[in-house]
Amino acid sequence: MDSKVYSGWDELPKGYASDKITEGCIVLEGGAFRAVYTSGVLDVLMKENINMSCVCGVSAGAMNGANYAAGQIGRSGRINLRYRHDRNYVGVKPMITQHGVIGFDFVFGELDGVEPFDYEAFSGRRFVAVTTDVDTGRPHYWEKKNCKDLFQAIRASASMPYVSAPVEVEGTYNLDGGCSVNIPYRWAIEQGYKKIIVVKTRSDDYRDPLPTDRRLRLIERIYKDKPALAYDLCHTPERYNLEIDELHYLTAQHRLFTITPSRSLDDIGRLESDMEKLGALYYLGVKDAEERLEDLKGYLNYL
């Protein structure tokens, strides 16, 4: 087996979720290739007929969430564990041709020939992609009612700062939703959802370290013409840590249900290239989701 492809790639699941829908919202954190963990979690949920009526994702969470909304079991995992080293997907070529490290033309174009996306199923669910407006620093929550091209919004949501050009969505210019909101559970609460599942890509004990002076200077230099975005990036760690603390509280109060990695993912880089590590990460998501299933079904009043 080519070392650039996960050795267990051909054993990954493939199929479709049932048409049973559970009223509520699933909120998906980003984290670039750490979100392969989320792929494993979502495949378990789909196999167990846990198909939430609304999907809200940030960055790689939005990309995972699109496949979940379409009910396509295994598609996210198969793509990342097979094509991570394809020059059209990640690396220099997308930087040159699309001004970003991820080749979205490949993801939303060429891949349809080998891993067809179910657009009809996707259109039947409420789906929200979160981006950050580079001029205001505020998050946008894009869905069918305010966005003609949701895949353009997903592209913007997953366009990482520093290495990506802003993406135009409905006349605004946007980057990664994680620049302004890492885990948009508050949006789900404000929308009135009573049942909310949050899938994280960091372990419970993780806290984002405060930026160094060098990093602060770098942010201010790169985004000197975008002060609101620069402010967001300088304050990302403290915002993220406050979100995690509030998530712990809300989870303890049974206001929402959180699935989180059972071990530290500090050894997984945002653009991780070790395919065996990524494969193990997928199955960590499977294991963690399976171990929480009974509790989750109880939370959703299945039992």
C-alpha positions in Angstrom: 0.0 0.0 0.0 1.3 3.5 -0.9 2.5 5.2 2.3 0.6 8.3 1.2 -2.7 6.5 1.6 -4.0 5.2 5.0 -3.3 1.4 5.0 -6.9 0.7 6.1 -8.5 3.0 3.6 -10.4 0.3 1.7 -12.0 -0.9 4.9 -13.6 2.4 5.7 -17.4 2.4 5.8 -19.6 3.3 2.9 -23.3 3.8 2.8 -26.2 6.1 3.5 -27.9 7.3 6.7 -31.6 6.6 7.2 -34.2 9.3 6.6 -35.0 9.4 10.4 -34.4 13.0 11.6 -33.9 14.0 15.2 -34.9 17.6 16.0 -31.9 19.5 17.3 -28.5 20.9 16.2 -25.1 19.3 16.0 -22.2 21.8 16.3 -18.8 20.9 14.8 -15.5 22.4 15.8 -12.8 22.9 13.1 -9.1 22.0 13.5 -8.0 21.2 9.9 -6.9 17.5 9.8 -7.6 17.0 13.5 -11.2 16.9 12.3 -10.7 13.4 10.9 -11.7 12.6 14.5 -15.1 14.2 13.8 -15.5 12.0 10.7 -15.3 8.9 12.8 -17.8 10.3 15.3 -20.3 11.3 12.6 -20.1 7.9 10.9 -21.2 6.3 14.2 -24.0 8.7 14.7 -25.3 8.1 11.1 -25.2 4.4 11.6 -27.2 4.8 14.8 -29.9 6.9 13.1 -28.8 10.0 14.9 -29.4 12.5 12.2 -29.8 16.0 13.7 -32.1 18.4 11.8 -29.6 21.2 11.9 -25.8 21.1 11.2 -23.6 24.0 12.2 -19.9 23.8 11.4 -16.8 25.9 11.5 -13.9 25.3 9.1 -13.2 21.6 8.7 -16.3 21.1 10.8 -18.3 22.7 8.0 -16.7 20.3 5.5 -17.4 17.3 7.7 -20.9 18.6 8.4 -21.8 18.8 4.7 -21.3 15.0 4.3 -23.3 14.4 7.5 -26.1 16.6 6.3 -26.1 14.6 3.0 -26.2 11.4 5.0 -23.1 9.9 3.4 -21.4 7.5 5.8 -17.7 7.3 5.4 -17.3 10.0 2.7 -15.3 12.5 4.8 -13.0 9.8 6.1 -12.4 8.2 2.7 -11.5 11.6 1.2 -9.0 12.7 3.8 -7.5 9.2 4.3 -7.1 8.7 0.6 -6.3 12.1 -0.9 -4.4 14.0 1.8 -1.2 13.8 -0.3 -2.9 14.5 -3.7 -1.2 17.7 -5.0 -4.6 19.0 -6.1 -6.0 18.8 -2.6 -3.3 20.1 -0.2 -0.1 22.1 -0.7 1.7 24.2 -3.2 -0.6 23.8 -6.2 -3.7 25.1 -4.4 -1.6 28.0 -3.0 -0.7 29.0 -6.6 -4.0 28.4 -8.3 -6.5 29.1 -5.5 -4.6 31.3 -3.1 -5.0 28.9 -0.2 -3.5 25.7 1.2 -6.6 23.5 0.5 -7.7 22.8 -3.1 -11.5 23.4 -2.9 -11.8 23.1 -6.7 -10.7 19.5 -6.2 -12.9 18.9 -3.2 -16.1 20.4 -4.8 -15.3 19.4 -8.4 -13.0 16.6 -9.4 -13.8 14.4 -6.4 -17.5 14.2 -7.5 -16.3 11.8 -10.2 -15.1 9.3 -7.7 -16.9 10.2 -4.5 -20.2 11.7 -5.7 -21.8 14.2 -3.2 -25.5 13.8 -2.6 -26.7 17.3 -3.3 -30.4 16.4 -3.1 -30.1 14.9 0.4 -27.9 17.8 1.5 -30.6 20.3 0.4 -33.2 18.7 2.6 -31.4 19.6 5.9 -30.7 22.9 7.6 -27.0 23.5 7.2 -25.0 26.5 8.5 -21.4 27.3 7.7 -19.7 29.9 9.9 -17.2 32.4 8.5 -15.4 35.5 9.7 -15.9 38.8 7.9 -12.4 40.2 7.5 -13.6 43.8 7.6 -15.8 43.6 10.7 -14.2 40.7 12.5 -17.7 39.3 13.1 -19.0 35.8 12.3 -21.4 35.2 9.5 -23.8 32.2 9.8 -24.5 31.2 6.2 -27.5 29.0 5.3 -29.9 28.7 2.4 -32.0 31.7 3.4 -29.1 34.1 3.2 -26.6 32.4 0.8 -27.1 31.3 -2.8 -24.0 29.2 -2.8 -23.4 27.3 0.4 -20.3 25.6 -1.0 -18.7 29.0 -1.4 -19.5 29.6 2.2 -17.9 26.3 3.2 -14.9 27.2 1.2 -14.6 30.5 3.1 -15.2 28.8 6.4 -12.3 26.5 5.9 -9.9 29.1 4.4 -7.2 29.4 7.1 -5.8 32.8 8.0 -2.2 33.7 7.1 -2.1 31.2 4.2 -5.4 31.9 2.4 -6.9 34.9 0.6 -10.3 36.0 1.7 -13.2 34.4 -0.1 -16.2 36.4 -1.3 -19.6 35.3 -0.1 -22.6 37.4 -0.9 -20.6 40.6 -1.3 -18.5 40.2 1.8 -15.0 38.9 2.2 -14.4 36.1 4.6 -11.9 33.7 6.2 -12.1 30.7 8.6 -15.0 31.0 11.0 -12.6 30.0 13.8 -11.1 33.5 13.7 -14.2 34.8 15.5 -16.0 31.8 17.0 -14.4 28.4 17.5 -17.4 26.4 18.6 -20.7 28.0 17.8 -22.9 26.4 20.4 -24.2 29.8 21.5 -25.7 30.2 18.1 -27.6 26.9 18.5 -28.9 27.9 21.9 -30.0 31.3 20.6 -31.8 29.6 17.7 -33.9 27.8 20.3 -32.7 24.3 19.9 -33.3 22.1 23.0 -31.1 19.3 22.0 -27.6 20.2 21.0 -24.6 17.9 20.3 -21.1 19.4 20.2 -18.2 17.5 18.7 -14.8 18.9 19.7 -11.4 18.2 18.3 -9.4 18.9 21.4 -9.4 16.9 24.7 -11.2 18.2 27.7 -8.1 19.3 29.5 -6.7 21.3 26.5 -6.4 25.1 26.8 -5.0 27.4 24.1 -1.7 29.0 25.1 -1.6 32.8 25.0 0.1 34.2 21.9 3.8 35.2 22.2 4.9 38.7 21.5 6.4 37.5 18.2 3.0 36.0 17.1 1.2 39.2 18.0 3.6 41.3 15.9 3.2 38.8 13.0 -0.6 39.2 13.2 -0.4 43.0 13.3 2.0 43.0 10.4 0.0 40.7 8.1 -3.4 42.2 8.9 -2.5 45.8 9.6 -5.2 46.9 7.1 -7.8 44.6 8.8 -7.7 45.8 12.5 -10.9 44.0 13.5 -9.6 40.6 12.1 -6.2 41.3 13.8 -8.0 41.8 17.1 -9.9 38.5 16.7 -6.7 36.6 16.0 -4.8 38.2 18.9 -7.6 37.3 21.3 -8.4 33.8 19.9 -6.8 31.8 22.8 -8.7 33.6 25.6 -11.9 33.4 23.7 -11.5 29.7 23.0 -10.7 29.0 26.6 -13.8 30.8 27.8 -15.8 28.8 25.3 -14.4 25.6 26.7 -15.2 26.6 30.3 -18.8 27.5 29.4 -19.1 24.2 27.4 -18.1 22.3 30.5 -20.7 24.1 32.6 -23.5 23.7 30.0 -22.6 20.0 29.6 -22.8 19.4 33.3 -26.2 21.1 33.3 -27.4 18.8 30.5 -28.1 21.8 28.3 -26.0 20.2 25.6 -24.1 17.0 25.0 -20.4 17.0 24.2 -18.3 14.4 22.5 -14.6 15.1 22.9 -11.3 13.2 22.2 -10.5 10.8 25.0 -6.8 11.6 24.6 -4.7 14.6 23.8 -4.4 15.4 20.1 -1.3 17.6 20.5 0.6 15.1 18.4 -1.7 15.8 15.4 -0.7 18.8 13.3 -3.2 21.0 11.6 -1.9 19.7 8.2 -0.9 16.3 9.6 0.8 14.2 6.8 1.3 10.8 8.7 -1.5 8.7 7.2 -1.4 6.0 9.9 -1.8 8.7 12.6 -4.8 10.1 10.7 -6.3 6.6 10.4 -5.9 6.0 14.1 -7.5 9.4 14.7 -10.6 8.4 12.7 -11.0 5.3 14.7 -10.5 7.2 18.0 -13.6 9.2 16.9 -15.4 5.9 16.3 -14.4 4.5 19.7 -15.3 7.6 21.6 -18.7 7.9 19.9 -19.5 4.3 20.5 -18.6 4.6 24.2 -20.9 7.6 24.6 -23.9 6.2 22.6 -26.1 5.1 25.4 -25.6 8.4 27.3 -26.2 10.3 24.1 -29.4 8.4 23.4 -30.6 9.1 26.9 -29.9 12.8 26.4 -31.9 12.8 23.2 -34.7 10.9 25.0 -34.3 7.8 23.0 -34.4 5.6 26.1 
